[in-house]
């Protein structure tokens, strides 16, 4: 049976106190919406519908950035979860399969839980996901059960005193046949304390028609919603703790795990060593056996086996380090490839460049890649030696086994095996330093008397 996802992402998130739509607030470098999409991809959905409302253009852009095939529908008025799901009716007209409804601000749902919901659909017409709460809380609807039959979902504000004591609570997720879903939604009314069209009314309506309705359980942590900045910080902390534990279990050494910040898509191979206070932005892969030293920042880059990065290094998007590359302290690399064994050990910027095998880049070297309008590339061959404080004014190339003199400003290509020196000749003026110091001291004395 094919599955269509309906992801509810229309809420403003008033408690976030932000102009940014709630589902776009980031956890581990990615919008909460992307976390939901990443989890739900485990179902291999035939269709994915995102219901947007507040900040719809931004939500749509974020959804399409994740997957251009996603369809976005607009809920112009926020009239409840049932009304939100119903906005997908037109998009799914004629769809012969199941729908699974989930939320864009619930980032910790596990793929296995979604799979269990789909499995339960083989024997029940409607499946709801619930969880047991440790203590009574007014924010959740209660699942009223009769054995394994879900009789109804009652919102806390509409519940009786007895129903409010129920610990089995509603996560909001529901799975059923698409036609059944929209048939039931056609009968939902807003006759309740909030005057909204509740998705939670569907199970009771389905029971009245003799359909089989059940609820399965997941861990409460999976259903954690994010409604405030405090919730967001807590959610990020949960993600980091889980991600660090996964790396440690996978054979990665984190010298001070609590100081390492990971992104939602960080990939690190076994036997890699990560020193304290390293930040991984989105899009980073570190292969087995590599070392990332303290206080380094990586984003959108690839680090191969046995490479060493840092301390205090920055790898920006497009940095590609081959095996055994050395990137030292206060070095920045951007949109550049460094071949096997290349070294940039100190205080250098390598941008829009390629560095050949076993080449050495001296301290203070800069690839001058930007002319104020366009970026230009620097090509450095294999086994080249770039002297300290060399300015490579792109576009320019340095050949294999070539060399530049320290302090050179290289504006023309350097042939294979050649030595290029491009600096002003040193001029010495005897006694001039003493004279200058005397002049400066006298000037300072006059200024002191004048004040």
Secondary structure, DSSP 8 states (H G I E B T S, - for coil): --EEEEEEE----GGG-SSS-GGGSEETTEEHHHHHHHHHGGG--SEEEEEE-TTHHHHHHHHHHH-TT-EEEE-SS---HHHHHHTTTTTTTT--SEEEEEETT-TT--HHHHHHHHHHTTT-SEEEEEEE-SS--TTS-EEEEETTEEEEEE-GGG--HHHHT--EEEEEEEEEEHHHHHHHHTT----STT----GGGHHHHHHHTT--EEEEE--GGGG----SHHHHHHHHHHHHHHHHHHHHHTT-EETTGGG-B--TT-EE-TT-EE-SS-EE-SS-EE-TT-EE-TT-EE-S-EE-TT-EE-SS-EE-TT-EE-TT-EEEET-EEEEEEE-TT-EEEES-EEEEEEE-TT-EE-TT-EEE-B-SS-B--EEE-TT-EE-TT-EEESSEEE-TT-EE-TT-EE-S-B-TT-EE---------TTHHHHHHHHHHHHHHHHHHH-
